[in-house]
């Protein structure tokens, strides 16, 4: 299968097969800000410290990819397969996460879809952050926010779960 990597402006950065595409990413770590990577096969790709802000990774196969310290701010990860990916130090602020599979991801705690909203906790720097739906926050701020919403009891239960797992992993939570 052939892939075309495009920048946010639509300029073609690289074309090729899945093998040459992943090899390119491992070697050069191009600026992928806003890139169109929908359904791309990026399994085992080395994207350490990559700028993926605003990138479209909808449905991408990122299994076992190294996304250590990657900037995924505002990236579209809906339906992406991130099983086993290393997201240590990655920034998921503002990312679209509905349907993404985070099973066995390091530095991410998936907590399902309480009250219909995708919920994950992740280690941002040395502190636990949570994302529920489109809201990013620290743990304590999140609890305060969702406590005021009586129709969000599932979200509060998910936050308790995320915090418990973070504590077991030795993460700073407050």
NUTOR-338366 format. One record per atom (N, C-alpha, C, O): residue in one letter; x, y, z. Coordinates in pm, whole numbers, plus 32768, in hexadecimal, padded with zeros to 4 digits. Each point is the difference from the previous one (the first is absolute). Layout:
N
AXYZ;...
//
This chain:
174
X80547F8B8000;X7FAC80758000;X8059807C8000;X80628007804B;X7F7D805B7F62;X804D807C7FF9;X7FC78069805F;X7F8780058017;X80D2804D8020;X7FD9806C805A;X803B80827FCD;X806B80027FC2;X7F4F806A8059;X803480857FE5;X7FF8804F8080;X7F95800C803C;X80DB80297FEF;X800780538078;X7FF780917FD3;X8054802F7FB3;X7F458018807F;X7FED808B7FDB;X800B8059807B;X7FDD7FD7806E;X805480A17F7E;X80088062806C;X7F7880408015;X7FA17FE57FB6;X8056807180AF;X7F838046801E;X7FD180557F8A;X7F8980197FF1;X80D480147FBB;X7FDC80527F8D;X7FDE7FAC7F85;X7FDB80367F98;X80327F458075;X7FE37FA87F90;X80797FDD7FAC;X7FF47FB37FA1;X807F80848080;X807A7FE17FB6;X80287F6F8019;X7FFC7FD08071;X802C7FEA7F25;X802B7F76800E;X808C7FFD803C;X805D803B7FCB;X7FB07F7E80A6;X80817FF08042;X80467F837FCD;X807980007FE8;X7F397F958007;X803C7F7F7FD9;X7F937FA47FCC;X7F8F80048031;X80917FAA7F6D;X7FA67F977FD2;X804C7F7C8002;X807B7FFF7FFE;X7F3C7F958006;X80417F7D7FFC;X7FA97F95803C;X7F8D80188025;X80AC7F717FE4;X7FBA7F8F803C;X8008800C8097;X804980528036;X7F6B7F5A800E;X800080018092;X808D7FEB8035;X802880438060;X80257F617F63;X80887FE48031;X805C80797FF2;X80488021805E;X7FB780217F2E;X805980737FEF;X7FD080778052;X80508051802E;X7F2C7FB77FE5;X7FC7806E804E;X802C7FF78091;X802F80638039;X7FC37F268004;X80287FED808A;X80978012800C;X802F803B8061;X801E7F927F3F;X809080138002;X802680937FFE;X805C802A8046;X7F5E80257F6B;X801680907FFB;X7FE980408088;X804F8053802D;X7F437F878015;X7FE280398082;X806B7FDA8067;X802480528054;X800D7F347FA6;X80677FD5805F;X8081804E7FEC;X8046801C8062;X7FDA80077F24;X8080803F7FE5;X7FFD80988011;X805E80398038;X7F3A80087F99;X800580907FF1;X7FA980518060;X801C80758017;X7F7D7F50801F;X7FA480468058;X7FD8808A7FCB;X801C8067803E;X7FA57F997F50;X7FD1807C7FC3;X7F9B8045805D;X7FC27FBF8055;X803080C27F9A;X7F98804B8047;X7F7B7FD37FC6;X7FE480197F8A;X7FC97FA580C7;X7F837FC87FD1;X7F888052802E;X7F907FCE8005;X808780AF801E;X7F95805A802B;X7F9580047F95;X801A80257F8E;X7F6A7FB68098;X7F8F80077FA4;X80017F9A7F90;X7FAF80097FA4;X80AA7F958061;X800B7F9E7F94;X7F847FA97FF5;X7FBE7FE48065;X80227FF17F23;X7F927FA57FE5;X80367F728005;X803D7FD07FA1;X7FAB7FEC80CF;X80317F788014;X7F8C7FA08018;X80107F9A8043;X7F7C80887F87;X7F8A7FAA8011;X801B7F747FCE;X80317FEB7F91;X7FAF7FB380C5;X800C7F727FDF;X808F7FD57FDF;X80137F947FC8;X804E80BC8058;X808C7FDC7FE4;X802C7F8B8057;X7FD57FF38073;X807F7FB97F56;X803A7F91804C;X80858030803A;X806580077FBA;X7F99801B80C7;X807680368043;X802B7FA48073;X803C802C8062;X7FA47F567F91;X80237F9F8067;X80987FFE8012;X804A7FF67F9E;X7FE3801380DD;X808D80018028;X804B807F7FD6;X807A8007800F;X7F40805D7FBE;X8044807B7FD4;X804180468077;X7FCA7FFF806F;X80A8803D7F79;X8044804F8066;X7FDB80927FE9;X803380407FA4;X7F757FF380B0;X7FD1808A7FF5;X8024804D807F;X7FB280528030;X80C37F928004;X8030803F807B;X800D80977FE9;X8041802C7FA2;X7F80802180B5;X800380937FFC;X7FC7803A7F7F;X801A80747FE0;X7F997F3F7FD6;X7FC680317F82;X7F97806A801C;X7FB97FFB8064;X803E80667F42;X7F9780668007;X7F8B7FCF7FAD;X800080097F86;X7F9B7FC280C0;X7F877FCD7FBF;X7F8880578024;X7F8E7FD17FFC;X808B80AC8028;X7F9280588025;X7FA0800D7F8A;X8028801E7F8F;X7F597FCB808E;X7F99800E7F9B;X80047F977F92;X7FB5800B7F9E;X80A07F8F806E;X80077F987F9A;X7F817FAC8000;X7FC27FEB8068;X80177FE67F22;X7F8C7FA97FF4;X80317F707FFD;X80327FCF7F9B;X7FC07FEE80D6;X80297F758010;X7F867FA5800F;X80097F94803B;X7F8680987F8F;X7F857FB38009;X80177F747FC7;X802A7FF17F8D;X7FB97FA980C5;X800C7F777FD2;X808E7FCE7FEA;X80127F927FCD;X805280BB8057;X808B7FD77FEA;X80257F898057;X7FCE7FF18070;X808A7FBB7F5C;X80357F8E804B;X8084802E803F;X806780077FBD;X7F94801880C5;X8076802D804A;X80297F998069;X803E80228064;X7F9F7F607F84;X80227F988061;X80977FFB8014;X804E7FFC7FA1;X7FD8800480DE;X808D7FF7802A;X805780717FCB;X807A7FF37FFE;X7F49807A7FD7;X804E80747FD3;X803D80478078;X7FC87FFD806E;X80A980427F7E;X803E80508069;X7FDA80917FEA;X803180417FA3;X7F787FF180B3;X7FD2808B7FFA;X8032804C807B;X7FC0805F802D;X80B07F778009;X803A803F8076;X801480957FE6;X803F80267F9D;X7F8C802D80BB;X800C80927FF9;X7FC6803C7F80;X802180727FDD;X7F8B7F457FDC;X7FC180367F87;X7F9880688027;X7FBD7FF48067;X803580727F47;X7F9A80668016;X7F887FDD7FAA;X7FFF80147F87;X7F9A7FB680BB;X7F847FD87FBD;X7F8F8062801D;X7F8B7FDD7FF6;X8098809D802F;X7F9C8066801F;X7FA180127F8B;X802A801E7F90;X7F567FCE808A;X7F9B80147F99;X80007F987F92;X7FB7800F7F9E;X80987F87806F;X80037F977F99;X7F7C7FB28001;X7FBF7FF58068;X801C7FD77F26;X7F877FB07FF4;X80287F6E8004;X80327FCA7F9E;X7FB77FF580D4;X80237F748015;X7F837FA78004;X80067F8F802F;X7F8A80A57F9F;X7F847FB18004;X80137F7C7FB5;X80277FFE7F8B;X7FBD7F9480BD;X80097F7D7FC3;X808E7FCE7FEA;X80137F967FC5;X805180B38069;X808B7FD47FEF;X801E7F8A805B;X7FCA7FF7806F;X808C7FB17F63;X80297F8C804F;X8089801D803C;X80667FFB7FBB;X7F9B802380C7;X807B80238048;X802A7F928061;X804D801A805C;X7F827F6D7F8F;X80227F94805C;X80987FF1800B;X80467FF17F9C;X7FEA801480E0;X808D7FED8019;X805A80757FDC;X807A7FF5800A;X7F4D807A7FCC;X805180757FDC;X803D803E807D;X7FC67FF8806D;X80AE80457F84;X80418045806F;X7FDF80947FF3;X803180457FA7;X7F7B7FEC80B4;X7FD7808C8000;X803B804B8077;X7FCA80678029;X80A47F68800D;X804180418071;X802480907FDA;X804A80187FA0;X7F82804780AB;X801F808D7FE9;X7FB7803E7F8B;X801680757FE1;X7F937F3F7FDC;X7FB480387F8F;X7F9780618034;X7FCD7FF0806F;X801280737F41;X7F9980628025;X7F827FE27FB0;X7FFF800F7F86;X7F977FC880C1;X7F807FE07FC1;X7F9A80708012;X7F897FEC7FE6;X80A380888044;X7FA5806F8018;X7FB280217F80;X803B80197F97;X7F427FE58074;X7FAB80247F8F;X7FF57F977F94;X7FC080187F99;X807D7F73807A;X7FF87F977F9B;X7F747FC37FFE;X7FBD7FF98067;X80197FDC7F24;X7F807FBB7FF0;X801A7F6B8012;X804C7FC57FB2;X7F777FFE80B3;X80257F798029;X7F907F997FF3;X80157F8C8022;X7F76809A7FB0;X7F8F7FA57FFA;X80247F847FAF;X802A80097F8D;X7FC37F8280B2;X80187F827FBC;X80917FD77FF4;X801D7F967FC7;X803F80B9806C;X808E7FDA7FFB;X80187F8C8061;X7FC57FFC806C;X80917FA87F6E;X80207F8D8053;X808780188044;X80687FFE7FBF;X7F94801980C5;X8079801C804E;X802E7F888053;X804F8012805E;X7F827F777F84;X80257F8B8050;X80977FEE8005;X8044800A7F9A;X7FF07FDE80DC;X808E7FE88019;X805A80747FD9;X80787FED7FEA;X7F51808B800C;X805180777FE5;X8047802A807F;X7FC48005806C;X80BC801B7F89;X804380358075;X7FDA8094800D;X7FF080467F9C;X80037FE680DD;X7FE3808C8023;X7F72802C7FDC;X7FE380788000;X7FC47F287FE3;X7F7380207FE6;X7FAB7F9C804D;X801D7F888004;X7F7980AB803A;X7FA07FAB8046;X7F7880137FBF;X7FBD8064801A;X80197F3E7F90;X7F7C800C7FC3;X7F957FDD8066;X800E7FA0804C;X7F8680AE7FB7;X7F957FE88061;X7F777FF77FBD;X7F9A801E803E;X80647FB97F45;X7F827FE87FBC;X7FB8807E7FD5;X803E80677FE3;X7F3D7F91801B;X7FAC806F7FD2;X7F92801A8066;X7F8A7FEA7FE3;X809C80478093;X7F9A801F8065;X7FA3806F7FD0;X802C80647FC8;X7F537F87804F;X7F9A80607FD4;X800E80237F6C;X7FD5806B7FD5;X80667F387FDB;X800D80157F70;X807980507FD5;X800D801F7F89;X804B800280D3;X807680527FE0;X807F7FAB800C;X80127FBA8064;X8047804D7F3B;X80807FBA8009;X804F80398073;X800B807A800F;X802D7F2D8045;X804A802B8076;X80897FBC8005;X80097F867FFB;X806080CA800E;X80887FCB8012;X804980568065;X7FE68078800E;X80757F498037;X806080478053;X80887FED7FBF;X801A7F977FC6;X803D80CC8042;X80857FF07FCA;X8063804F8052;X7FDC80618043;X809E7F747FB6;X806C8040804A;X803680717FAC;X803F7FE87F99;X7FA980938091;X802F80777FB9;X806D803E8056;X7FE4803C8067;X80977FB67F6E;X807080268055;X80067F9B8071;X80157F897FE8;X7FDA80A58092;X7FFF7FA38071;X7F7A7FFE8047;X7FF67FCF8071;X7FA280667F50;X7F7E800E8041;X7F907FC07FAD;X800080097F85;X7FA27FB780C0;X7F8C7FC47FBF;X7FA5806B7FC4;X7FD8805D8046;X80097F967F3C;X7F9B80517FBE;X7F8F7FA47FD8;X80157F887FED;X7F7380AD8006;X7F8F7FB17FD1;X7FBC80497F8D;X7FFF807B7FF8;X7FC87F357FB1;X7FB280367F91;X7F7D7FB27FFD;X7FFF7F867FF5;X7F9580C38015;X7F7A7FC67FF5;X7FB780517F97;X7FEB80798010;X7FEF7F447F84;X7FC380487F91;X806480637FC8;X806C7FD97FD4;X7F7180A6802C;X805A80677FCC;X8046804E8070;X804480637FE4;X7FAB7F748099;X8037804B8072;X80807FC18035;X80017F8B8026;X806B80C47FDB;X80807FD8803B;X800F80458085;X7FDF8076800E;X80537F418055;X8010803C8084;X805B7FA98055;X80207F8F7FDB;X800A80A68095;X80427FAE8064;X7F977FB0804A;X7F88801B7FF3;X80A27F83805A;X7FA17FA98045;X7FA6804F8060;X7F857FF77FF6;X80B680558066;X7FB180488065;X7FA080647FBF;X7F8C800B802A;X80A1803C7F72;X7FA9805F7FBA;X7F8E7FB97FBA;X7F8F80317FFD;X808E7F597FCB;X7F997FB17FBD;X7F957FD18061;X7F8980087FE3;X80A37FC88091;X7F9F7FD38065;X7FA98075802A;X7F867FF2800B;X80B68082800D;X7FB280768029;X7F9B80267F92;X7F8D801F801E;X809E7FDD7F65;X7FA980267F91;X7F8B7F9F7FF2;X7F8D802B7FF8;X80907F518005;X7F967FA07FE6;X7FAA7FE4807B;X7F917FCB7FF2;X809D80568085;X7FAD7FF38077;X7F89805E7FF8;X7F957FE08034;X807C80917F8A;X7F9480637FF0;X7F977FD47F9A;X7F9A80437FEE;X807D7F4D7FCF;X7FA57FD17F98;X7FC37F7A802C;X803E7F987FEF;X7F4A806B8048;X7FC27F868035;X7FE87F947F97;X7FF17F8B8023;X800C809A7F5D;X7FEB7F9D7F97;X80837FC47FCD;X80027FBD7F98;X806B805980B0;X80847FCE7FD7;X803F7FA5806A;X807980048015;X7F357FAB802D;X80337FA88069;X805D7F937FC9;X805E7FD78043;X7F887FFB7F43;X805A7F9F7FC3;X808A803C7FE8;X80667FBD8010;X7F9D80C27FC9;X808180437FEC;X804E80048083;X80787FE58001;X7F45803C806C;X804580038081;X80367F768025;X806F7FF58034;X7F447FA27FB1;X80307F78801C;X807A7FDF7FAB;X805E7FC0802F;X7FA1806B7F53;X80737FE87FA8;X807B804A8033;X80707FCC7FF9;X7F7D80AE8039;X8072804B8037;X803B7FBB807A;X807A7FFF8011;X7F307FC88043;X80317FB68074;X80557F897FD1;X806A7FE58038;X7F687FD67F61;X804C7F917FC7;X8086802F7FCA;X80687FC5801E;X7F9780A67F92;X807C80357FC6;X80638024806E;X80777FE17FF6;X7F5980608072;X80588027806F;X803A7F858045;X80777FFE801F;X7F377F9D7FF9;X802F7F878044;X806F7FBB7FAF;X80647FD58038;X7F8980217F46;X80667FC27FAB;X807E80567FFE;X806F7FCC8005;X7F8080B87FF3;X8074805A8001;X80527FEF8080;X807B7FFE7FFC;X7F417FF88075;X80457FEB8080;X804C7F7B7FFE;X80727FF9802D;X7F4F7F9E7F9F;X80437F7E7FF6;X807D80087FA8;X80617FB88018;X7F9D809E7F84;X807380117FA7;X80688061803A;X806B80127FC7;X7F74802B80AA;X805E805D803F;X7FFF808B7FC6;X8060804C8013;X7F367FD87FA7;X7FF580857FC4;X7FD68066806A;X7FBB7FDF8060;X8070809D7F8D;X7FD2806E8052;X7F7380257FCF;X7FEB80187F89;X7FB47FEB80D5;X7F7780167FD6;X7FC68086802A;X7FA0802F7FC2;X8097801180A3;X7FC8807F8030;X806B806B8007;X7FE480728026;
//
